[in-house]
Amino acid sequence: MGNRIVIIEDNKDIREAFTLLLNLRDDFSVVNAYSNCEDALKNIEEDAPHIVLMDIDLPGMSGIEGTKIIKKNLPSANIIIITVFENGKTVFDALCAGATGYLTKNSDRDRLMSAIDEVIKGGAPMSSKIARLVVQSFQKNMNSPLTSRETEILSQIAEGKSYTNIADTIFISKETVKYHIKNIYIKLQVNNKADAIKRANEDRLI
């Protein structure tokens, strides 16, 4: 039967295209394809995939949360994130959750196939842009006065997200976001968002 693959992707066209493409290979077998993590998790042990292709922006549970749960229940599964996101925070969260590789949706079919082959051989495929983001994350100032949550919030502010968006993304209240931002301003000795972002970039805090 070859390497068992599960696809978790809410876009029906992409899901079907991946299924058709991967089933062309004799050594690949798509055992199931789901539009959300919740349905996939119900059957994950029965599906017993070697490889999971995981979107991040899914209805309900995010792909990052789904990755954590799959790795907990099925540690041997290799999860390749396939997404439109290329920001450092999302990449890092996915890798910390247990993802083995990280590709963007504009990767061509050969890149997708070679990424799966790479994972099977023990590699960790990712695009050159994403690899650079990972390296940059490691090069951040380790003496940052900010907590990891404050760094996360400041990174999202720098991406132009609103307080409401940030609150929804990291599952805290808008008031808690404001509280963290107040602490960020105090620690960085600034009075506004623009100065906080400028200081954070200069000192490699985000």
C-alpha positions as CSV (number, residue, x, y, z in Angstrom):
1,M,0.0,0.0,0.0
2,G,3.0,2.3,0.4
3,N,3.1,5.4,2.6
4,R,-0.2,6.3,4.0
5,I,-1.2,9.9,3.6
6,V,-3.9,12.0,5.2
7,I,-4.8,15.5,3.8
8,I,-6.4,18.2,6.0
9,E,-7.4,21.1,3.8
10,D,-10.7,23.1,3.8
11,N,-10.4,24.1,0.1
12,K,-12.2,21.3,-1.8
13,D,-10.4,21.9,-5.1
14,I,-7.0,21.8,-3.4
15,R,-7.9,18.7,-1.4
16,E,-9.1,16.8,-4.5
17,A,-6.1,18.0,-6.5
18,F,-3.6,16.8,-3.9
19,T,-5.5,13.4,-3.6
20,L,-5.4,12.8,-7.4
21,L,-1.7,13.9,-7.6
22,L,-0.4,11.8,-4.7
23,N,-2.4,8.7,-5.7
24,L,-0.5,8.7,-9.1
25,R,2.5,7.4,-7.2
26,D,2.5,3.7,-6.5
27,D,4.3,4.2,-3.2
28,F,1.8,6.8,-1.9
29,S,-1.8,6.1,-0.8
30,V,-4.2,8.9,0.3
31,V,-6.2,7.0,3.0
32,N,-8.4,10.0,3.8
33,A,-8.9,13.7,3.1
34,Y,-10.7,16.0,5.5
35,S,-11.9,19.6,5.5
36,N,-11.2,20.2,9.2
37,C,-9.0,18.9,12.1
38,E,-12.0,17.8,14.2
39,D,-13.1,15.1,11.7
40,A,-9.5,14.0,11.0
41,L,-8.8,13.5,14.7
42,K,-11.8,11.2,15.2
43,N,-10.2,8.8,12.7
44,I,-6.5,9.5,13.1
45,E,-5.5,6.3,14.8
46,E,-7.6,4.2,12.4
47,D,-6.1,6.1,9.4
48,A,-2.6,5.6,10.9
49,P,-0.9,8.0,8.4
50,H,2.8,8.1,7.8
51,I,2.4,11.6,6.4
52,V,-0.2,14.3,7.1
53,L,-0.5,17.3,4.8
54,M,-1.9,20.1,7.0
55,D,-3.4,23.5,6.3
56,I,-3.1,26.1,9.1
57,D,-6.2,28.3,8.5
58,L,-9.0,25.8,9.0
59,P,-12.6,26.2,10.2
60,G,-12.7,25.5,13.9
61,M,-9.4,24.1,15.3
62,S,-6.3,25.6,13.7
63,G,-3.8,23.4,11.9
64,I,-1.2,24.3,14.5
65,E,-3.4,23.0,17.4
66,G,-4.3,20.0,15.2
67,T,-0.6,19.2,14.7
68,K,0.0,19.2,18.5
69,I,-2.8,16.7,19.1
70,I,-1.8,14.4,16.2
71,K,1.8,14.3,17.4
72,K,0.5,13.5,20.9
73,N,-1.7,10.7,19.7
74,L,0.4,9.4,16.9
75,P,4.1,10.5,17.5
76,S,5.3,8.6,14.4
77,A,3.2,10.7,12.0
78,N,5.2,13.3,10.0
79,I,3.2,16.5,9.5
80,I,4.0,18.8,6.5
81,I,2.3,22.2,6.8
82,I,1.0,23.5,3.5
83,T,-0.2,27.0,3.8
84,V,-0.3,30.6,2.4
85,F,1.3,32.0,5.5
86,E,5.0,32.8,5.5
87,N,5.5,35.0,8.6
88,G,8.0,34.0,11.1
89,K,5.6,33.5,14.1
90,T,3.3,31.1,12.2
91,V,6.3,29.1,10.9
92,F,7.8,28.9,14.4
93,D,4.5,27.9,16.0
94,A,4.0,25.1,13.5
95,L,7.5,23.7,13.9
96,C,7.2,24.0,17.7
97,A,3.9,22.1,17.5
98,G,5.7,19.2,15.9
99,A,5.5,19.8,12.2
100,T,8.3,18.1,10.2
101,G,8.2,20.4,7.1
102,Y,6.6,23.6,5.9
103,L,5.7,24.4,2.3
104,T,3.7,27.3,0.8
105,K,0.6,26.5,-1.4
106,N,2.4,28.0,-4.5
107,S,4.9,25.1,-4.4
108,D,4.7,23.2,-7.6
109,R,3.8,19.5,-7.8
110,D,7.4,18.3,-8.1
111,R,8.3,20.3,-4.9
112,L,5.4,18.7,-3.1
113,M,6.5,15.2,-4.1
114,S,10.1,15.8,-3.3
115,A,9.1,17.2,0.1
116,I,7.2,14.0,1.0
117,D,10.2,11.9,-0.2
118,E,12.5,14.1,1.9
119,V,10.3,13.6,5.0
120,I,10.2,9.8,4.5
121,K,14.1,9.8,4.4
122,G,14.2,11.8,7.6
123,G,14.6,15.3,6.3
124,A,12.7,18.5,7.1
125,P,11.7,20.3,3.9
126,M,10.9,24.0,3.8
127,S,11.2,26.7,1.2
128,S,14.3,28.9,1.2
129,K,12.3,31.9,2.4
130,I,10.9,29.9,5.3
131,A,14.3,28.5,6.2
132,R,15.6,32.1,6.3
133,L,12.8,33.1,8.7
134,V,13.7,30.2,11.0
135,V,17.4,31.3,11.0
136,Q,16.3,34.9,11.7
137,S,14.2,33.8,14.6
138,F,17.2,32.0,16.2
139,Q,19.2,35.2,15.8
140,K,16.7,37.3,17.8
141,N,18.0,39.1,20.8
142,M,18.1,36.5,23.6
143,N,18.3,39.3,26.2
144,S,14.9,40.7,25.3
145,P,13.0,42.3,28.2
146,L,9.8,41.1,26.7
147,T,8.1,37.8,27.6
148,S,7.2,35.3,24.9
149,R,3.6,36.4,24.9
150,E,4.6,40.1,24.7
151,T,6.9,39.3,21.8
152,E,4.1,37.4,20.1
153,I,1.7,40.3,20.4
154,L,4.3,42.9,19.3
155,S,5.0,40.7,16.2
156,Q,1.4,40.7,15.3
157,I,1.1,44.5,15.8
158,A,4.0,44.9,13.4
159,E,2.1,42.8,10.9
160,G,-0.7,45.4,11.1
161,K,-3.2,43.3,13.0
162,S,-5.9,45.0,15.1
163,Y,-6.3,44.4,18.8
164,T,-9.4,42.4,18.0
165,N,-7.6,40.2,15.5
166,I,-4.8,39.6,17.9
167,A,-7.2,38.6,20.7
168,D,-9.0,36.2,18.3
169,T,-5.8,34.7,17.0
170,I,-4.2,33.9,20.4
171,F,-7.5,33.2,22.3
172,I,-7.3,36.0,24.9
173,S,-9.6,39.0,25.5
174,K,-9.1,42.4,23.9
175,E,-8.5,43.8,27.4
176,T,-5.7,41.4,28.0
177,V,-4.1,42.4,24.7
178,K,-4.3,46.1,25.8
179,Y,-2.7,45.1,29.2
180,H,0.2,43.4,27.4
181,I,0.7,46.3,25.1
182,K,0.8,48.7,28.0
183,N,3.6,46.5,29.6
184,I,5.4,46.4,26.2
185,Y,5.5,50.3,26.1
186,I,6.8,50.5,29.6
187,K,9.5,47.9,29.1
188,L,10.6,49.5,25.7
189,Q,10.3,53.0,27.1
190,V,8.0,54.2,24.3
191,N,4.6,55.8,24.1
192,N,3.1,54.5,20.8
193,K,2.9,51.6,18.4
194,A,5.2,53.0,15.8
195,D,8.0,53.6,18.3
196,A,7.5,50.2,19.8
197,I,7.9,48.5,16.4
198,K,10.9,50.7,15.5
199,R,12.6,49.8,18.8
200,A,11.8,46.1,18.4
201,N,13.3,46.0,14.9
202,E,16.4,47.9,15.9
203,D,17.0,45.6,18.9
204,R,16.0,42.5,17.0
205,L,13.2,41.7,19.5
206,I,10.8,40.5,16.9
